[in-house]
């Protein structure tokens, strides 16, 4: 893991899922989620430093991204492709957390270089285990670990 503080960007349009994720990260003793964006177009604006995101002190680039596939305007797979096409973001650690377990979605995500792909659990109680797996994928230490 990098010596700098991890910055986790989440692209998730469902407010409840975002809140559950924040709670699970906190319970696991992991770094707080830095920012939650609601759609892929907003994420592109963030990465490009457009509009309100121009101030990199207030809106630093993430070191990790947690991405839902079914987000408005620009889908998660389109956003992942956009990121991987740009040298400055190509090495961003990206994990997909989606309700889609479709083999075609998984295969496309692998082609685009995703670090891991997880299906959202149907029970919120199971989310903590998934979040711990995400942390292991990224090499993030849990508190007390």
Buried (B, 14 or more C-beta within 10 A) or exposed (E): EEEEEBBBBBBBBBEEBBEBBBBBBBBBBBBEBBBBBBBBBBBBBBBEEEEEBEEEEEBBBBBBBBBBBBBEBBBBBBBBBBBBEEEEBEEBBBBBBBBBEEEEBBEBBEEBBBBBBBBBBEEBEEBBEBBBEBBEBBEBEBEEE
